[in-house]
């Protein structure tokens, strides 16, 4: 479907650019004055620049229009999330073997998932997105762990303060 769209757009662009020359050849000498004027205006520096601008814009729309669809973006995010969980589960199983780079391993898992499900492999810019997602999820996990530890420490300090000073007169001494 994507190739058909590209083919149609490139054919339309070719017809648009070749139309003045084909019109000049088809009409012959009858309208040579008008066609000479049109051709002279097309082959000026500004006319050539305009034609090249149209050509570059057409190619840019054809090539750059659907290079990263919304569905592909969602699949990349989904693969990054699940690969992160797979890598974390593997690391939790064997804490001694936790020396390898989790982002690189997760990138490998995500790439294998894409290939196994019939998608093309990740391109370099998509790999960068997956690595950044890994680092963000890892940072979020560490921040939650640090917040939990500080909340636990505060709760223990409060419990210690209550038990050591507040209940001392009530507790019976042996």
C-alpha positions in Angstrom: 0.0 0.0 0.0 2.8 2.4 0.9 4.7 1.5 -2.3 1.5 2.2 -4.4 1.2 5.6 -2.9 4.9 6.4 -3.6 4.5 5.2 -7.2 1.4 7.3 -7.8 2.9 10.4 -6.3 6.2 10.1 -8.2 4.2 9.5 -11.5 2.1 12.6 -10.8 5.2 14.7 -10.1 6.8 13.4 -13.3 3.8 14.4 -15.4 3.7 17.8 -13.7 7.3 18.5 -14.5 7.2 17.2 -18.1 3.9 18.8 -19.0 5.3 22.1 -20.4 7.7 20.3 -22.8 5.1 17.8 -23.9 2.7 20.6 -24.6 5.2 22.5 -26.6 6.0 19.5 -28.8 2.3 18.6 -29.3 1.1 22.0 -30.5 3.9 22.6 -32.9 4.3 26.0 -34.6 0.6 27.2 -34.2 1.1 28.3 -30.6 4.9 28.7 -30.7 4.8 32.3 -29.4 2.8 31.5 -26.3 4.8 28.3 -25.6 8.1 30.1 -26.2 7.0 32.6 -23.5 6.0 29.8 -21.1 9.2 27.8 -21.7 11.3 31.0 -21.4 9.7 31.7 -18.0 10.1 28.1 -16.9 13.8 28.0 -17.7 14.7 31.1 -15.8 16.7 30.8 -12.6 13.6 31.4 -10.5 11.6 28.9 -12.6 14.2 26.2 -12.2 14.4 26.9 -8.4 10.6 26.6 -8.2 10.6 23.3 -10.1 13.4 22.0 -7.9 11.5 23.1 -4.8 8.4 21.3 -6.0 10.5 18.2 -6.8 12.2 18.2 -3.4 8.9 18.9 -1.6 7.3 16.0 -3.4 10.1 13.6 -2.6 10.1 14.8 1.0 6.4 14.1 1.3 6.7 10.7 -0.3 9.7 9.6 1.7 9.0 11.4 5.0 5.3 11.1 5.2 4.9 7.7 6.8 8.3 6.7 8.0 7.2 6.4 11.6 3.5 5.8 12.0 1.6 6.1 15.1 1.2 2.3 15.3 4.9 1.8 15.0 5.5 4.3 17.8 3.1 2.4 20.1 4.8 -0.9 19.2 8.2 0.6 20.1 6.9 1.8 23.4 5.3 -1.5 24.1 8.4 -3.5 23.2 10.6 -1.2 25.4 8.2 -1.7 28.4 8.1 -5.5 28.1 11.8 -5.8 27.3 12.5 -3.8 30.4 10.4 -6.1 32.5 12.0 -9.2 31.0 15.5 -7.9 31.7 14.6 -7.0 35.3 13.0 -10.4 35.9 16.1 -12.1 34.6 18.3 -9.9 36.7 16.2 -10.7 39.8 16.5 -14.4 39.2 20.3 -14.4 39.4 21.7 -11.3 41.3 25.3 -12.5 40.9 25.0 -12.3 37.1 23.9 -8.7 37.0 27.0 -7.2 35.5 25.8 -6.8 31.9 24.3 -3.6 30.5 20.6 -3.8 31.0 19.8 -1.3 28.3 21.8 -3.2 25.7 20.2 -6.5 26.7 16.7 -4.9 26.6 17.5 -3.4 23.1 18.4 -6.9 21.9 15.1 -8.4 23.4 13.0 -5.6 21.8 14.7 -6.1 18.4 14.2 -9.9 18.6 10.5 -9.3 19.5 10.0 -7.0 16.5 11.6 -9.6 14.1 9.6 -12.4 15.6 6.3 -10.6 15.1 7.0 -9.7 11.4 8.2 -6.1 11.9 11.4 -4.7 10.5 14.3 -4.4 12.9 14.8 -1.3 14.9 16.5 1.6 13.1 19.2 3.6 15.0 16.9 6.4 16.0 14.3 3.9 17.3 17.1 2.1 19.2 17.9 5.4 20.8 14.3 5.8 21.9 14.3 2.3 23.4 17.5 3.0 25.3 16.1 6.3 26.6 12.9 4.5 27.7 15.0 2.0 29.5 17.0 4.7 31.3 13.8 6.5 32.2 12.1 3.4 33.6 15.3 2.5 35.5 15.5 6.1 37.0 11.8 6.0 37.9 12.3 2.6 39.7 15.3 3.9 41.6 13.5 7.1 42.6 10.5 5.1 43.9 12.9 2.8 45.8 14.7 5.7 47.4 11.4 7.4 48.3 10.2 4.2 49.9 13.4 3.8 51.9 13.2 7.3 53.2 9.6 6.9 54.2 10.4 3.6 55.9 13.3 5.3 57.8 11.1 8.1 58.9 8.4 5.7 60.1 11.0 3.7 62.1 12.4 6.8 63.6 8.9 7.9 64.7 8.2 4.5 66.1 11.4 4.4 68.0 10.7 7.9 69.4 7.3 6.8 70.6 8.4 3.5 72.1 11.5 4.8 73.8 10.1 8.0 75.3 6.3 7.9 75.2 5.7 4.4 76.6 8.5 4.3 79.2 6.4 5.5 82.1 3.6 3.0 81.2 5.8 -0.1 80.7 6.4 -2.1 83.9 10.0 -2.4 84.9 11.3 -5.9 85.7 
